[in-house]
Amino acid sequence: MVTDIRAAELKNPVDVAEYLFRRLHEVGVRGVHGVPGDYNLIALDYIPKAGLNWIGNVNELNAGYAADGYARVKGISAVVTTFGVGELSLVNAIAGAYSEFVPIVHVVGTPSTISQRDEMLLHHTLGNGNFQVFADMSREITCAMAKLNDPHEAAALIDHTIRECWVKSRPVYIALPTDIVQKKVEGQRLETPIDLSYPENEPEKEDYVVDVVLKYLHAAKNPIILVDACAIRHRVLDEVHELIEKSGLPTFVAPMGKGAVDETLSNYGGVYAGNGSNHGVRERVESSDLVLSIGAIKSDFNTAGFTYRISQLSTIDFHSEYVRVRYSEYPGVRMQGVLKKVIAKMGKLNVQPGPKASNEIAEEDQEISKNQVITHAWLWPRVGQWLVPNDIVITETGTANFGIWETRFPKGVTALSQVLWGSIGYAVGACQGAALAAKETGGDRRTILFVGDGSFELTAQEVSTMIRQDLNPIIFVICNEGYTIERLIHGMDASYNDIQQWKYKDLVTVFGADPKKSKTFQVKTKQEAEDLFNDKKFSSAPFLQFVEICMPKEDTPKALKLTTQATAALNAKE
């Protein structure tokens, strides 16, 4: 028997796969999503050994969406695919996570290093001997990549890659060849946790930026705070809430920042999205002489078609890698340190009151009669009244994403949406991941999904995984006959925006749910929806519940109409 001399010198030999999965456990992962394939099967055997659970998904795309939702609740996630066919099926989901700053560790089981060296004609390849082509495709949508071709480097590469995933809050790619899975690495390294701390700012530079920020903040007559998605992704919500509460400044969120702020605070004013905002919010934000913008992502749907009317001359931008004061940018100055010192030194500020967000239904929409159809103007404030603290709310790209702007959340609500990437079908997979994360963390957090019928049809199979994992989400499928956003942009009555109508709620039975541990509903009127929201057993979310909520084809949230008008105009520009 040949002995690897270097392996024999290890004080505590551990297999590479075990080391990898124990490190994932260390950073908070408990459920690993993915689909098995012959190049990852041996590695999958190590998942339970590391105290992890395998969450087998119906396909890789859904697995990626689920990992995205899981990471937004737990802080980080992992997904395992096989070489070529598996990893490429995942690419769309990973691109979405990259664009929206979601940390996912993507582990790819690859052919052996010998097969790659010899350029063997293997299945799942392009038949040209190039084994790097798929990794190269992923390079542009990951912030770090580790190819574990040498066991002597494997442990260090794993640690570095997981750290990059956490600190940069973006996906990473780890290639694990079949002949490396059981190679040995130094297990003693596991006694020292991976350093997940953020790099400190240079003190002198940070102090200078703080002084500049305070200069403009103290001079402002009616400053406001605007919070967006990167405040969530880069984990500055503690500092954000301290700033909001101590300053008393009117505070607003961008659509992608929904859920970042405690919306029960007296100085919370609502969602600002340019022309998509309600009148009071828009007027207050755009009349401010200083906007403290924290973690902004100024994309088209996040700004209602680039209709922000905030001058950079009256804006201070706080970001993960820089601070920008008016037109002066300070690279390498992270927002955490700056915000902490601004809070400590700001003292009394000029505070002008702002609008108050509420879940009041407009007077013209309040009437509930036996046959009155459900409208968006009625639904979303009513949802706000029904939600409870610490709910997890997932809204699909479509009417739900825009309708939720008009919902004031109770304290502690986590909101998931994909406003920037906007891949329809995302929310169903994300719901599975979020519900799993909620189950793992204990407590009684409800997971609630709002998804359109068209989007649901893309990823409906993931309801099967929810049933298999004994999860208890409340799923609302908005049945409005097809692709509503597309209808508003172009082709209101075009056949390409139509879909086959399914018996959606019957899928719960088709996917094998126990009738005693699931329930389905169909609501067509305001009264039926009102009765459902008032049903205490339904609201307690004892098991998986599936609701078809029927709405008129052409009815949409006001914010969606305004945004799609701007999008259509932008698309038509020459």
N, C-alpha and C positions, 0 to 999 in steps of 0.2 A: 504494500500500500504506500503510495506517495504522499508525503505530508508537506503541506505548505508551511515552510519555516516561519514566514512572517505571521501567518495565522496562529502558529503555535506559540508565538511570543505575546499574544493578546492576553491580558489579565482576566478579562471577562468576555469571551467570545459570544457574539450575538449575530444571528442571521440578518442580512441586509433588510429583508422584508419586515422582519420583526422590529428592527430598529426604526424603520420608517413609520410603521403603524403606531408604535409606542410614542414616537414624537408627535404624531397627529393627536393621539389621546391626550398628551401633555398640554396641548394648546386649546383643548376644549372640544374636539370632535368626538362624537360618540356613535353616530350613524354614518356609514360610508355608502354613498350612492354609486350606481353604475350598472353595467351589464357584463356578465362573464364572457370570456372568449379564450381560446386555447393558449394565447400568449400571456394571459394573466391568471390562469387557474391556480397554479402553485402558490402565487403570491396571495390569492384570496384566502388560502388556508390559514394564513397568519392573522387575519382580521380578528377572529374571536380570541386568539391567544393574547392579543394586545388590549383586550377589554372593549373591543368595538363590535358593533352590529352591522351586518351586511344588509343593505336596503336594496334589494334587487328591483330595478325599474323595468318598465316594458320596452323602452328604447333609450338610446344614449341622449337624444335631444331632451326628452323629458327628465332624464337623470340630471342633466346640466341645469335645467330650470329649477329642479328640486334642490340641487346643491346651492343655487343662487338664493332661493328663499330661506333655506336653512342657515346660510351664512349671514343673512340680514338679521336673523333673530339671535343666533348663537355667537356671531363674530367671525367665524371662519368655517369652511367646510372642505370635504374631500369627495372626489369622484374618480372611479377607476374604469378605464376602457381598455379595449384591445387595439393593437396596432392597425393602422390604416382604416379599415371599414368602421371600426368603433369610434376612434378618435375624431374622424371626419364628421360623423353624425353628431358629434358634440360641439363642433366648432361654432355654430350659431349662438349657442348658449354661452360659451366662453367669451365670444366677442361682445355679447351683451354685458357680461360681468366686467369685462375690461373697460367698456365705455362708461359704465356706471359705478366703477370703483368697488367691486365686490370681491372679497378674497376667497378664491377657490384653489385648492391644491388638486391638480389634474395628474393622476398617475396613469401612465400608459404602459401596459405589458407589451414588450417588443420581442422580436426574434433574438436568438442568442447572439452574442458578440462574434462567435465563429461564423455563423450564417451570414451576418452582416459583412464581416471581413472578406468572406469568399464570394460575396455578391450572388448568393444562391437564388434560384428562381422559385420563390416561396409564394404560397397563397397570401392574399391580402396585400400584395405588392403590385406595382405598376408593370412588373415583368422586365424591368431594365436594370436591376441590380442596385438601384438607388434607395437606400434605407433611411435617408435623412430628409426626403422630400416632405413627409408629413409633419415632421418636427419644424421644418423650415416654414411651413404654412402657419404653424401656431406661434412662431417667433414674434410676429407683429401684434399678437393679442395676448401676450403674457409679459409680465415684468421681470421674470427670471426663468431660466431653463437649466435643468440638471440632467445630464445623460450619465447614468450610473454604470459606465463601462468598465470601471476599475474599482474593485472593492476597497482598495487602500485610500481612495478619495471619497468613497460613497457617503460616509457618515458626515463629513464636513460639508459636502454638497447638499445633502438633505437639510442639515441645520440652516445653512445659508439661504436655501430656497424658501423654506418655511418662514424664516424671518422676513425675507423680502415680501412674501405674500401678505404677512400681517402688517408690516410697517407701511408699505405702499398701497395696501388695500386693493390689490388687483390679483388676477389669476396667475398661477405659476404652472410649469410643466415639468414633470419628472418622468424620464424614460427608464424603465426597469427591465433589462433583458432577462430572458428565462434562465440563463446560466449564471446570473448574478444573484438571483433571489435568495439562494441558500449559502452564498459566500459569507465569510465572517468579517465582522467589524468590531471595534472596541466598544463593548457595552458599558464600560465605566463612564463614557461620555454622557450617558443617560442620567447620571447622578447630578449633572449640572444642567438646569433648565436652559432652553434657548433664550437668549436675551431679546426680548420683544420691546424694549424701551425705545422711544424715539430719540434721535440725535438732538442734543442740546443746541440752542442758538449761541452764537458767539456773544458773550455778555455785553460788550461795548456796543456792538451793532444793534442788538436787541433793545438796549436802553435808549439808543438814539431814535429808533423807530417808535418806541413807546412815547417818547417826548413829542415827536411829530404828530402822532395820533391824538394825544391829549391836547395839543395846541388847537387843532381844528375842532375837537369835540367840545372843548370849553368855550370856543367862539361861536358855536352853532346855536341858533335861536330855537329851532324845532327839529332836532335830530330824531331818527328812527332806526330800528334794527330790522334787517331782512336776512332770514336764515334759510339756507338751501342744503342740498343733499350732502355736500362734502363735509358739512359740520357733523353729520351722522357718520359717514364713512371713515373720517379721520379722527373720530372719537373725541370731540371737543364739547360734547353736550353738557358736561358738568360746568365747564367754563361759560358756555352760552347761557345756561339757566341762572348762574350767579350774576352774570352781566345784566340779564333781563330783570331779575328781581331787585338787585341793588340800584340799578340806574332808574328803573321805573319808566323807561322809554317805551313808546308804542312799538310793538313788535309784530312782524308779519313773517309769513313763510312763502317761499316759492312753491309751485306744485310738487317738485321733486323733494322739497324739504318738509312736506306734510308729515306730521308725526314727530318732527324734531323738537318741537316746543310744547310745553304744557299749555294746552289751549284753554284750561280753566283759569289761567292767570288773568287778572283784571286788565292788564295792559296788552293782552293778545288781541289783535285786530282782524286777522283773517288771512286769506291767500292773495298775494299780489302776483299778477301775471299780465301786466300791461292792459290791453283792451279787454282781456278776459276776466278782469277783476270786477267785483261789484263797485258801484259808483263811489261809495264812501271810502273804500280801501284805496282805490286808484287816486282819488283826489288827495287823500292824506299822504300817501307815499310820494306822489309826484310833486307835491308842494313843499316837501321837506328840503331844508338847506344842507343836510348831511345824512347820508345813508351808510350805516355800518353794515356792510354786506359780508356775510360769513359763509364761506364754502359755496360760492355761486357757480352754477353751471348754466350759462345763458344760451341754451339751445332753443330751437324754434317752438316746440310744443311747451317748453318750460316758460316761455315768454309770450305765449299766445301769438306766435308768428312774428317774433322780434318787434313787439309793440311796446317794449319798455320805454318809458320816457323819464329816464334818470340820467343826468349828466355825469360823466366821469369826474368833472370838476367838483361835484358834490358827493363823491363816493370814496369810501375807504374799503378796499377789498382785503379780506383775511383768507389766506389759503394755506394748504399743507406745506408748500415749499417757498412761499413768498408772501409779502404784504405789499399792496399797492395803495399809496395815498395820493389821491387825485391822479396825476399822470406820472408820478415818481414811483418806480418799482424797486423793492428791496429784496433781491433774490437770496435764497438761503436762510430766510428768517421765517420760521414756522409759526403758525398762528397761536398754538397753545401757550407758549411762553409769553408772547406779546399780550394776549387776552388776560392772562393772570395778572400781569403787572398793570395793565390799564385798569382793571377792576380795583386793584389795591390802591391806585393813586388818583382815580377819577374825581372823587369828592362829589359835590352837588352839581347837577347839570340843569340846563334849561329844558323843562319837560312840558310839552303841549299835548293835551289829551288826544287820543285817536279814537276811531270807531270801535264798537264792541261787537265781536262775532257772536252769533246765536244760532239756535236750531229752530227758530220760529218759521213756521210755514206762512208764506205770503197769504194775505187775506183772501185773494181771489182763488187760491188753491186749497183753502181749508175745508171746503164743503166735501162731505163724504156721503154719497148716496149709494143705493144698492147696485146700480149698474155703471157707476162712474169709473172710467179707465184710469189706470195708474200712469202718472206723468212724472217726468224727471223733476219738475219743479216741486212736486209733492214728496217724491220718494226720498231724496237725499237729506233734507232736513229731518224727515221722519226717521231715517236710519240713525241720524245723530242722536235723536231722543232715545232710541232703542239700545245703542251701544253702551257698554259698561267699562269701567276702568280696566286697563291692561289687556283689552282685546287686541288681537292681531287682525288687521284688515288688509286684504289683498284686492287690488282693483286692476282689471285688465286694460290694456291699451284699447281705448274705445270710449263709449259713453260713460262707463264707470269711472275711468281715470279723471274725467272732467267733472262728472257729477259730484265726486267726493270733495271737490273744492268747497262746496257749499255745506259741508258737514262739519260741525264743531265737535271735536273729539273730547271725551272724558280724559282724565289724567292717565298717563301711562300707556296710551294706545300706540302700538307700533304699526306703521303704514308701509305697505310694500306695493310698488308699482314700477313700471319700466318706461318712464316718460321719454328718455333720450333714445334708447335702442329701439323700443317699440315693436318687439317681435310678437305678433298675435299668437295666442296660445300659451305664452309665458306664464300667465297667472295660475293656470291649473297645476302645472308642475311646481311652481313656487309655493302654492298652497300646501301641497304634500310635504315639501321640505319644511315649511314654517310650522305646520301642525306637528310634524315629528319633533322639531326643536322645542316646541311648547310642551310636548309630552315628556321629553327628556328633562326639562328644567323643573318639572313638577308644578304644583299649583293648579288653578282651574282656569287658565287663560283660554278664551275661546278663539278659534281661528275661523275667520269669515271671509268667504270669497265672493266677489261680484264679477261675473264674466259674461260677455255677450255670446249669443248662440253661435255666431260664425267663428269666433276665437275658440270656443269650447270644442268645436268639432276637430280642430287641429290636434289637440292633446288630450282628448277625452279618456284615453286609456289609463291615464294616471290615477283616475278614480279607483281603478283596480288595485293599485299599490296602496292607496289610502285604506281600502278595505282589508287588504292583506296585512297591513301593519297596525290594524285596529285603531285607526285615528278617528277623530270625531269632529271634523270641520262642518260648518254650515255653508253649503254651496248654493248661491243664487245664480241661476242662469237667466240672463235677460233675453227673453224671446221676442225679438223685433225684426225677424226675417232677413238677417244677413249682415253685410259689412257696412255699418252706419257711417263711420268716418269716411270711408271711400265714397259712399253715396253723396256726402256733403261736399267733398272735394271735387268729384266729377262723376256723373252718371247716376243720378238719383234713381232712375228706373231701369238702368242698364242690367242686362242679364248676368254680366260678370260679377255684379255685387249681390246676386241672389245665392241662396244656399238651399240644399235639400233640408226640409224640415224633419227633424227626428222626434221620436218620443223620448225626449231627453231623460226624464226621470226613470224610465224603464231600464236604463243602463245600469242602475244600481243593482237591480235583480240580475241582469245579464252578466254582470261582473262577479256574481256569486255572493252578494252580501246576505248575511243572516237577517231575516225579516224582524227578528227580535232586537237586533242591534243596528237598525237603520230605519229611516222613514222618509217618504217622499211626499211632496206637496205640489199643487199647481194653484196659483192665484192670478185672477184676471181683473179684479176690481180693487179699488181703494179699500172697500170694506173688508174684502177677503184678506188683503195684506195687513190691514189694521188688526184684524182678529188674530192673524198669525204672530205679529209682533207682540200682541198682548198675551199670547199663550205662554205660560210660565214654564211648562215642560219643554216646549220648543226652545225657548230662550236659554234654558239651562244647559243646552248642548250635551245631552247624555250620550249620544252616539252620532254617527254620520247622518246628516240630514241634507236633503237635496230639494231645492225649490225651483220650479219653473215660474218665473215672474213675467207675465205677458204685458208688453207695452206697445204702443202704436209705432209703426215703422218709421214715421217721419218725425217723431218727437225726440228732441235731444236737449241736453243741458245748454244753457245760453253760452257758456264759456266755450263749448265745443263748436258752436256755430261761428263764433267770432274767430276762433283759431283756424278753422278750416277755410274760412274766407281768406284769411291772410296767407295760408298755405297755397291755396289755389292761385292767388295773385302772384305769389313768389314762383310757382311752377311755370306760370305763363310768361314770366319776364324774358325778354330777348336781350 
